Each structure stands twice: as C-alpha cells, then as structure tokens.
C-alpha cells in the first residue's frame, strides 16, 4: 500500500514539475518567464481545489459516486474513500440485518418486552406482545412516560425501587382484566431498563385448581374420618382384649389422618387469603396459652420456661392464625426434644423496633443441609421420627404461610444434639404499644 501511495506521490509531483517546466520554457520563449510560471502555479492550485471539491462531494453525497480512474494522489484518495465507504455501507447493512433479526425475535416472544429509558422513565420501544398484554399502541405510547402509559398498574412506586424492585405477581392486565400478569424489571444498563410482562393466567388457573382440589379432598375426607374415629372411640377394649392393640393402632392412625386433614384445610384457607384480618393480638394471654399447651403436651417430661421481655407491646395481626403458628413451633419443640430437655418461649423487642417470638429447645437439632427446605410441605428430616411424634409434615409450612401474611420472617438456628431456635421476626409496623393503665400496670 505504501509503495502504491509512494508511486502516486511521485507521479503527482512529477506532473507538477513537468507543468512548471513547460510553463517556464514557454515563458522563456515568449520573454515572460515569471508571469508564465505564476499562471501555471495558479492553474495547478485551481486544479487541486477542484479535486478537493470532488472529495467533499464524495463525502457529502447521498448516493454512491464511482471513483475516478487514474493514478495520481487525488485519484488514489478518491479510491480509498470509495473503498472505506463501501466497507462502512456493508457493515451498516450487516448491523441493520442483525437489528432486524433481533427485533423480529423480540416480536415473536410470547412475553411483553418494553425498553424503558431510566432517567425520564419513558417507553423507548416495545414488542408485539406488549400490545396484547399491556395494551401499548404505536405511535401514541412511543416515548410516553411509563407511569401514564400503564396507569392502571402501580408503576411509579415499583419503578422507584429500581434494581430492588421485586417482581409483581398476579396483576390484572391493563388490556384485559381476565389476563393475569407477572411483571419483572431488569435494569440491564445505567440508562435502560427492560420491563417484562408474562401471561400467567394459565398457571394461576392450574394453581387455583390444585388449591381447590386439595381443599375439596380434605373437606370430603373430614366427615367420613370423624365418623370412623367416633366409632373407634366407642369400641370398648375390654370386650375383645385380643383386639386391644389393633384398636389402639387404628385410633392412633385415624387421629393422625384427622390432624393431616385439619392441617391441609388450614393451609388451603391460608392459600385462599391474600391478607388476614388485622386485630390487636394481646401477647400476655398468648404466651400463657403457649406455656399451658407446652406443659400439657410434655406431661412433665420437659422443663418449660416463659420469658416475656416485651411486656409493653402486643402484635397486630390475625390472632387465631398467629396462635396456630406459634403453637406449631411449641408442639415441634416438645415432640423433638427428649425427656429431661428444656423448652423456652421468649417474646422480646428487636433493634429495628419490631419484636420477635422465639421457641428454643435442647432437642435433637437439625443438620444444616435440611434447614433451607424445612418449611416445604411434607418435608421431614427424619420420616420415622416425625411419624412417631405424630407429625403431619405441614406444621412449619403453616408457620411460614401465616408469618408471610403478616410480613414477618421465620429464622431457624439449629445444631444437631444441642437444640434448635425457631424465631418469628415481626416488623415495627406489626407492633402495638400497650397504653399503660392509670394504676401503672399495663392494660391487657
Ligand atoms: P412435622 O409435623 O413432621 O413435625 P413440621 O413441618 O412441623 O412437620 O416440621 C418439619 C420437620 O422439621 C420435622 O419433620 C422435623 O424433622 C423438623 N423439626 C421441626 N421442628 C423441630 C425441632 N424443634 N427440633 C428438631 N427438628 C424439628
């Protein structure tokens, strides 16, 4: 390349020298050497300006100009520019084809995809599914603020959370209220966010069918079970002493089935609710009741301790459900702690202004590998131990569900053969400060 451009320079400079030489000779011949030389130089400069104009034409022209033939430096520059332009055009076309392919791919996605400009929170682009799922239209929603384009959704608060925005589950589509959507926000760069809406109508329907099925089966089983259990209770062991162990086992199993059905019904009821009633749940009677339950279940085999370190506060929530959750923890502590162990129920303040109810035992403990799955339905660390202790495998699932409906968290700390602590952490918004009674004793 450099030898080619060297040749071009040589050729152009030789031409210049030749022109000046001829002009000089002609000037000498007619007796006007300097004027002839100046005229020739002017013509050369004019010619170069003409070439410069051509270059400018090439760079600014909309259509493609063919390069001029020739071997001078200007021709070579022209050819180089032409080649650069051709390469750029080919690259542009390749990029355009890729962009079209990406757009076509995004358009056939079943999920709605909306590109949002982060600072202004405006819609930059959306795919075809966004029309059907979110009701967005061209061109009116192009560059429209997201909050106003999707005004039926709680966008402003959600977008304000930015990277921390949790997916919005089961929201009605602005285009069709029968469509249920899951919305997710993916901040993929400093400038742009991707808003993705997925149609989960079918999933929600199947989920509802599953819940209805479990609720119906449990409900249908309850009556026959009550009847069987009733008759078993009526059968006297003394009439047929040889049947006594069998009858005892049948009673035990029917009781277990009844408990299972009750727990399944409790879970179904919790599943069907999105929120629970909000009432003041007095904690002193609640703690006293938990202590009584633990003592009744333990029948003197354990030491049951109660510590109320937050006597000035109560909880706000659904009393019946909270009681059911706490008593599940107490019952577990009794059932999984060998005789002679200790069970401590503690209610205390938390540094964030919330409160925590914890149940600590000195029982078998749980290996760390099981902890993440402990609140799944029917998940047991040891099947035999759970069955022996009369467990249904649903207790902690109920606890987690009830706490979830109260915006509270369950934490589990456990060490094998040392014991476990199950703690329910309630946020400050769930705390009610008891108004002290005039006598100085806190009002119940
Ligand atoms: P279950 O009815 O079987 O007790 P849960 O959902 O209440 O079902 O508990 C799930 C499992 O967690 C139990 O099977 C048991 O293995 C373990 N677990 C629960 N609480 C305790 C505890 N306090 N100490 C040891 N293991 C426990």
Boltz pocket constraint, residues with backbone or C-beta under 6 A from the ligand:
constraints:
  - pocket:
      binder: B
      contacts: [[A, 328], [A, 329], [A, 332], [A, 333], [A, 336], [A, 337], [A, 361], [A, 363], [A, 364], [A, 365], [A, 366], [A, 374], [A, 376], [A, 379], [A, 380], [A, 381], [A, 382], [A, 386], [A, 387], [A, 390], [A, 391], [A, 392], [A, 393], [A, 394], [A, 395], [A, 396], [A, 397], [A, 420]]
      max_distance: 6.0
